[in-house]
Amino acid sequence: MKIVHLIAGIALSATPSLAEETTQLDAHEHGVGQLNIAFDENKVAMELHAPGADIVGFEYGAKSDVDLAAIDAALQTLSDPLGLFLLPEAASCIVITAHAKLESEDSDHDDHDEEGHDDHDEEGHDDHDEAPGHTEFHAEYLLECANLTEMSAITFSYFEIFPNALELEVQVISDKGATAFEIERDVAKLDLRGIF
């Protein structure tokens, strides 16, 4: 997981204003998430921040079984980066690590990654009792690609999966520098030619 933080740190340090935006939950805009992507040798690190309303349709403290189930399902879905972001088959990418959590203004919701997710009971759902206000889903991914030069585009099935999501502000870091993109649901594809 250290390499994810290292590469994501490089991406965030390249644009301090983006880093400030993505860490202030109260500054987020419904419908708009942030995705940082860093390419390093044969590794791809991705970091996603999305308002709770974009992912599950609400941002209040979840208490009902329906809301709790929605959060659990969202965390499970967010733990599958290759289902959210479709990469060219020729790039031959595999997931090394994937971690998703729910955060609120007042507390982190760290206990919901892909490991050990099924071993909590009804009492464990008290962790979903977020304070009223803004919540945000945060996911980090590390991929390894056998043929990174074949990474010509990313198609965002993210928008099909999460209908309340309207846009992703994407920051891409490669050895050629940093580039920013706005990906909207009606043109949910990012052309990466020229990035490497």
DOGUSE-106368 format. One record per residue: residue number from 1; residue in one letter; x, y, z of N, C-alpha, C in turn. Coordinates in steps of 0.2 Angstrom, whole numbers, plus 5000, padded with zeros to 4 digits. Layout:
[NUM,a,[X,Y,Z],[X,Y,Z],[X,Y,Z]],
...
END
This chain:
[1,m,[5004,4994,5000],[5000,5000,5000],[5004,5006,5000]],
[2,k,[5011,5006,5002],[5015,5012,5002],[5016,5015,4996]],
[3,i,[5017,5011,4990],[5018,5013,4984],[5012,5017,4981]],
[4,v,[5005,5015,4983],[4999,5019,4982],[5000,5026,4985]],
[5,h,[5002,5027,4991],[5003,5033,4994],[5008,5037,4991]],
[6,l,[5014,5034,4989],[5019,5037,4986],[5017,5040,4979]],
[7,i,[5014,5036,4975],[5012,5038,4968],[5006,5043,4969]],
[8,a,[5002,5042,4973],[4996,5047,4974],[4999,5054,4977]],
[9,g,[5004,5053,4981],[5007,5059,4984],[5010,5063,4979]],
[10,i,[5014,5060,4974],[5017,5063,4968],[5011,5067,4965]],
[11,a,[5006,5064,4963],[5000,5067,4960],[4997,5073,4963]],
[12,l,[4996,5072,4970],[4993,5077,4974],[4998,5083,4975]],
[13,s,[5005,5082,4975],[5010,5087,4977],[5011,5091,4970]],
[14,a,[5009,5088,4965],[5010,5092,4958],[5005,5097,4958]],
[15,t,[4999,5097,4961],[4994,5102,4961],[4991,5103,4968]],
[16,p,[4994,5107,4972],[4992,5108,4979],[4985,5110,4979]],
[17,s,[4982,5114,4975],[4975,5116,4975],[4971,5110,4974]],
[18,l,[4972,5105,4970],[4968,5099,4969],[4968,5095,4976]],
[19,a,[4974,5095,4979],[4975,5091,4985],[4971,5094,4990]],
[20,e,[4971,5101,4991],[4967,5104,4996],[4959,5103,4995]],
[21,e,[4957,5103,4988],[4950,5102,4987],[4948,5095,4989]],
[22,t,[4952,5090,4987],[4950,5083,4988],[4950,5081,4995]],
[23,t,[4954,5085,5000],[4954,5083,5007],[4949,5087,5011]],
[24,q,[4946,5092,5008],[4941,5096,5012],[4934,5093,5010]],
[25,l,[4931,5089,5014],[4924,5086,5012],[4919,5091,5011]],
[26,d,[4919,5097,5015],[4914,5102,5015],[4915,5106,5008]],
[27,a,[4920,5105,5005],[4921,5109,4998],[4918,5105,4992]],
[28,h,[4916,5099,4993],[4914,5095,4987],[4908,5097,4984]],
[29,e,[4907,5096,4978],[4901,5098,4974],[4897,5091,4972]],
[30,h,[4891,5091,4974],[4887,5085,4972],[4887,5084,4964]],
[31,g,[4888,5078,4962],[4889,5076,4955],[4896,5076,4952]],
[32,v,[4900,5079,4956],[4907,5080,4954],[4912,5076,4959]],
[33,g,[4916,5071,4956],[4921,5068,4960],[4928,5069,4957]],
[34,q,[4933,5067,4961],[4940,5068,4959],[4943,5061,4958]],
[35,l,[4947,5061,4953],[4951,5054,4952],[4958,5056,4950]],
[36,n,[4963,5054,4954],[4970,5055,4952],[4973,5049,4950]],
[37,i,[4976,5049,4944],[4980,5043,4941],[4987,5045,4940]],
[38,a,[4991,5040,4943],[4998,5041,4942],[5001,5035,4939]],
[39,f,[5005,5036,4934],[5009,5030,4930],[5016,5030,4932]],
[40,d,[5019,5025,4934],[5026,5024,4936],[5028,5017,4934]],
[41,e,[5032,5017,4929],[5035,5011,4926],[5029,5007,4924]],
[42,n,[5028,5001,4927],[5022,4997,4925],[5017,4997,4930]],
[43,k,[5017,5002,4934],[5012,5003,4940],[5007,5009,4938]],
[44,v,[5001,5008,4940],[4996,5013,4939],[4993,5014,4946]],
[45,a,[4993,5020,4949],[4990,5021,4956],[4984,5026,4954]],
[46,m,[4978,5024,4957],[4972,5028,4956],[4969,5030,4963]],
[47,e,[4967,5036,4964],[4964,5038,4970],[4957,5042,4968]],
[48,l,[4952,5039,4971],[4945,5042,4969],[4942,5045,4975]],
[49,h,[4939,5051,4975],[4935,5054,4980],[4929,5056,4977]],
[50,a,[4923,5054,4980],[4917,5055,4977],[4912,5057,4983]],
[51,p,[4908,5062,4982],[4903,5063,4987],[4898,5058,4988]],
[52,g,[4896,5057,4994],[4891,5051,4996],[4885,5051,4992]],
[53,a,[4882,5057,4990],[4876,5058,4986],[4877,5055,4979]],
[54,d,[4883,5055,4977],[4885,5053,4970],[4884,5045,4970]],
[55,i,[4887,5042,4975],[4888,5035,4976],[4881,5031,4978]],
[56,v,[4878,5034,4984],[4873,5030,4987],[4866,5035,4987]],
[57,g,[4867,5041,4984],[4861,5045,4984],[4859,5049,4990]],
[58,f,[4863,5048,4995],[4862,5052,5002],[4869,5054,5005]],
[59,e,[4868,5058,5010],[4874,5060,5014],[4873,5060,5021]],
[60,y,[4867,5059,5023],[4865,5059,5030],[4868,5052,5034]],
[61,g,[4868,5052,5040],[4870,5046,5044],[4866,5040,5043]],
[62,a,[4868,5035,5040],[4864,5029,5038],[4862,5026,5044]],
[63,k,[4856,5024,5045],[4853,5020,5050],[4849,5015,5048]],
[64,s,[4845,5016,5043],[4840,5010,5041],[4844,5005,5037]],
[65,d,[4841,4999,5037],[4844,4993,5034],[4845,4994,5027]],
[66,v,[4841,4998,5023],[4841,4999,5016],[4847,5004,5015]],
[67,d,[4848,5009,5019],[4854,5013,5018],[4861,5010,5020]],
[68,l,[4861,5006,5025],[4867,5002,5027],[4869,4997,5022]],
[69,a,[4864,4994,5019],[4865,4989,5013],[4868,4993,5007]],
[70,a,[4865,4999,5006],[4867,5003,5000],[4875,5005,5001]],
[71,i,[4877,5007,5007],[4884,5008,5009],[4888,5002,5008]],
[72,d,[4886,4997,5010],[4890,4990,5010],[4891,4988,5002]],
[73,a,[4885,4989,4998],[4886,4987,4991],[4890,4992,4988]],
[74,a,[4890,4999,4989],[4894,5004,4986],[4902,5002,4988]],
[75,l,[4903,5001,4994],[4910,4999,4996],[4913,4993,4992]],
[76,q,[4908,4988,4991],[4910,4982,4987],[4912,4984,4980]],
[77,t,[4907,4988,4977],[4908,4990,4970],[4914,4994,4969]],
[78,l,[4915,4999,4974],[4921,5003,4974],[4928,4999,4975]],
[79,s,[4927,4993,4977],[4933,4989,4978],[4935,4985,4972]],
[80,d,[4932,4987,4966],[4933,4983,4960],[4935,4989,4954]],
[81,p,[4941,4991,4954],[4943,4996,4950],[4942,4995,4942]],
[82,l,[4943,4988,4941],[4943,4986,4934],[4936,4986,4931]],
[83,g,[4931,4986,4936],[4924,4986,4934],[4922,4993,4933]],
[84,l,[4925,4998,4937],[4923,5005,4936],[4926,5009,4931]],
[85,f,[4933,5007,4929],[4937,5010,4924],[4940,5005,4920]],
[86,l,[4937,5004,4914],[4939,4999,4909],[4945,5001,4905]],
[87,l,[4950,4997,4906],[4956,4998,4903],[4957,4993,4897]],
[88,p,[4961,4995,4892],[4962,4991,4886],[4965,4984,4888]],
[89,e,[4962,4979,4885],[4964,4972,4886],[4972,4971,4885]],
[90,a,[4974,4975,4880],[4981,4974,4878],[4986,4977,4883]],
[91,a,[4984,4981,4888],[4988,4983,4893],[4989,4978,4898]],
[92,s,[4985,4973,4898],[4986,4967,4903],[4987,4969,4910]],
[93,c,[4982,4973,4913],[4982,4976,4920],[4979,4971,4925]],
[94,i,[4982,4970,4931],[4979,4967,4936],[4979,4971,4942]],
[95,v,[4974,4970,4947],[4974,4974,4953],[4978,4971,4958]],
[96,i,[4983,4975,4961],[4987,4973,4966],[4984,4974,4973]],
[97,t,[4981,4980,4974],[4978,4982,4980],[4972,4986,4978]],
[98,a,[4966,4986,4982],[4960,4990,4981],[4958,4991,4988]],
[99,h,[4956,4997,4990],[4954,4999,4997],[4949,5005,4996]],
[100,a,[4943,5004,4999],[4937,5009,4998],[4935,5010,5005]],
[101,k,[4933,5016,5007],[4930,5018,5013],[4926,5024,5013]],
[102,l,[4922,5025,5018],[4917,5030,5018],[4920,5035,5024]],
[103,e,[4920,5041,5022],[4923,5046,5027],[4917,5052,5028]],
[104,s,[4917,5055,5034],[4913,5060,5035],[4917,5066,5037]],
[105,e,[4914,5072,5038],[4917,5078,5041],[4921,5076,5047]],
[106,d,[4917,5072,5052],[4920,5071,5058],[4923,5065,5060]],
[107,s,[4923,5060,5056],[4926,5054,5057],[4927,5050,5051]],
[108,d,[4932,5045,5051],[4934,5041,5045],[4930,5034,5046]],
[109,h,[4929,5031,5040],[4925,5025,5040],[4930,5020,5037]],
[110,d,[4935,5019,5041],[4941,5015,5038],[4940,5007,5038]],
[111,d,[4935,5005,5041],[4935,4998,5042],[4931,4994,5037]],
[112,h,[4930,4997,5031],[4927,4993,5026],[4931,4993,5019]],
[113,d,[4936,4989,5020],[4940,4988,5014],[4938,4981,5011]],
[114,e,[4941,4978,5006],[4939,4972,5003],[4941,4966,5007]],
[115,e,[4945,4967,5012],[4947,4961,5016],[4943,4961,5023]],
[116,g,[4940,4956,5025],[4936,4955,5031],[4930,4959,5031]],
[117,h,[4927,4961,5025],[4921,4964,5024],[4915,4961,5027]],
[118,d,[4915,4954,5026],[4909,4950,5028],[4909,4948,5035]],
[119,d,[4914,4949,5039],[4914,4947,5046],[4911,4952,5051]],
[120,h,[4907,4956,5049],[4904,4960,5054],[4896,4959,5055]],
[121,d,[4894,4960,5061],[4887,4959,5061],[4883,4965,5062]],
[122,e,[4876,4965,5064],[4872,4971,5064],[4875,4976,5069]],
[123,e,[4878,4974,5074],[4881,4979,5079],[4887,4983,5075]],
[124,g,[4891,4979,5071],[4896,4982,5067],[4894,4988,5063]],
[125,h,[4887,4988,5061],[4884,4993,5057],[4884,5000,5060]],
[126,d,[4885,5000,5067],[4885,5007,5070],[4890,5011,5068]],
[127,d,[4895,5008,5064],[4901,5012,5061],[4898,5017,5056]],
[128,h,[4892,5015,5053],[4889,5019,5048],[4885,5025,5050]],
[129,d,[4885,5026,5057],[4881,5031,5059],[4885,5038,5059]],
[130,e,[4886,5040,5053],[4890,5046,5052],[4886,5052,5054]],
[131,a,[4889,5057,5057],[4886,5064,5059],[4883,5067,5052]],
[132,p,[4877,5070,5053],[4874,5073,5048],[4879,5078,5044]],
[133,g,[4879,5079,5038],[4883,5083,5034],[4886,5079,5028]],
[134,h,[4892,5082,5026],[4895,5079,5020],[4898,5072,5022]],
[135,t,[4897,5067,5017],[4901,5061,5018],[4904,5060,5011]],
[136,e,[4909,5057,5011],[4913,5056,5004],[4916,5049,5004]],
[137,f,[4915,5045,4998],[4918,5039,4997],[4926,5040,4995]],
[138,h,[4930,5036,4997],[4937,5037,4995],[4940,5030,4994]],
[139,a,[4943,5029,4988],[4946,5023,4986],[4953,5024,4983]],
[140,e,[4957,5019,4985],[4964,5019,4982],[4965,5012,4979]],
[141,y,[4968,5013,4973],[4970,5007,4969],[4977,5007,4967]],
[142,l,[4980,5001,4967],[4986,5000,4963],[4986,4994,4958]],
[143,l,[4987,4996,4952],[4987,4991,4947],[4994,4990,4944]],
[144,e,[4995,4984,4941],[5001,4982,4938],[4999,4980,4931]],
[145,c,[5003,4983,4926],[5001,4982,4919],[5007,4979,4915]],
[146,a,[5006,4974,4912],[5012,4971,4908],[5014,4975,4902]],
[147,n,[5009,4978,4899],[5010,4982,4893],[5007,4989,4894]],
[148,l,[5010,4993,4898],[5008,5000,4900],[5007,5004,4894]],
[149,t,[5012,5003,4889],[5012,5007,4883],[5005,5006,4879]],
[150,e,[5002,5001,4880],[4995,5000,4877],[4989,5003,4880]],
[151,m,[4991,5007,4885],[4986,5010,4889],[4983,5017,4885]],
[152,s,[4979,5016,4880],[4977,5021,4875],[4971,5025,4878]],
[153,a,[4967,5022,4882],[4961,5025,4884],[4958,5022,4891]],
[154,i,[4954,5026,4894],[4950,5023,4900],[4943,5024,4898]],
[155,t,[4939,5019,4899],[4932,5020,4898],[4929,5020,4905]],
[156,f,[4924,5025,4906],[4922,5025,4913],[4915,5022,4914]],
[157,s,[4914,5016,4916],[4908,5013,4917],[4906,5015,4924]],
[158,y,[4910,5019,4928],[4908,5022,4934],[4902,5026,4933]],
[159,f,[4901,5029,4928],[4895,5033,4927],[4888,5029,4926]],
[160,e,[4889,5023,4923],[4883,5019,4922],[4882,5016,4929]],
[161,i,[4887,5014,4933],[4886,5011,4939],[4883,5016,4945]],
[162,f,[4885,5022,4944],[4883,5027,4949],[4879,5033,4945]],
[163,p,[4872,5032,4944],[4869,5037,4940],[4869,5044,4943]],
[164,n,[4870,5045,4949],[4870,5052,4952],[4877,5056,4950]],
[165,a,[4882,5052,4948],[4888,5055,4947],[4888,5058,4940]],
[166,l,[4890,5064,4939],[4889,5068,4933],[4896,5069,4930]],
[167,e,[4901,5070,4934],[4908,5072,4931],[4913,5070,4936]],
[168,l,[4919,5068,4933],[4925,5067,4937],[4930,5071,4934]],
[169,e,[4933,5075,4939],[4939,5079,4938],[4945,5075,4938]],
[170,v,[4949,5073,4933],[4954,5069,4933],[4961,5072,4932]],
[171,q,[4965,5070,4936],[4972,5073,4936],[4977,5067,4934]],
[172,v,[4980,5067,4929],[4985,5062,4927],[4992,5064,4927]],
[173,i,[4996,5060,4930],[5003,5061,4931],[5007,5055,4928]],
[174,s,[5012,5057,4923],[5016,5052,4920],[5023,5055,4920]],
[175,d,[5028,5052,4917],[5034,5055,4916],[5035,5061,4912]],
[176,k,[5029,5062,4908],[5029,5068,4904],[5026,5074,4908]],
[177,g,[5024,5073,4914],[5021,5078,4918],[5014,5077,4920]],
[178,a,[5010,5083,4922],[5003,5082,4924],[4999,5085,4919]],
[179,t,[4993,5082,4919],[4988,5084,4914],[4981,5084,4918]],
[180,a,[4977,5089,4917],[4970,5088,4920],[4965,5088,4915]],
[181,f,[4959,5084,4916],[4954,5082,4912],[4947,5083,4916]],
[182,e,[4942,5084,4912],[4935,5084,4915],[4932,5079,4911]],
[183,i,[4930,5073,4914],[4926,5068,4911],[4919,5068,4913]],
[184,e,[4914,5069,4908],[4907,5069,4910],[4904,5063,4907]],
[185,r,[4898,5062,4910],[4895,5055,4909],[4893,5054,4902]],
[186,d,[4891,5060,4898],[4889,5059,4891],[4895,5057,4886]],
[187,v,[4901,5058,4888],[4907,5056,4885],[4912,5053,4890]],
[188,a,[4910,5047,4892],[4914,5044,4898],[4920,5040,4895]],
[189,k,[4925,5044,4892],[4931,5040,4890],[4936,5046,4890]],
[190,l,[4942,5043,4892],[4948,5047,4893],[4953,5045,4888]],
[191,d,[4955,5049,4883],[4960,5047,4878],[4967,5048,4881]],
[192,l,[4971,5043,4882],[4978,5043,4885],[4984,5043,4880]],
[193,r,[4982,5044,4874],[4987,5044,4869],[4991,5051,4870]],
[194,g,[4998,5050,4870],[5002,5056,4871],[5004,5057,4878]],
[195,i,[5001,5053,4883],[5002,5054,4890],[5009,5051,4892]],
[196,f,[5011,5045,4888],[5017,5042,4889],[5023,5044,4885]],
END
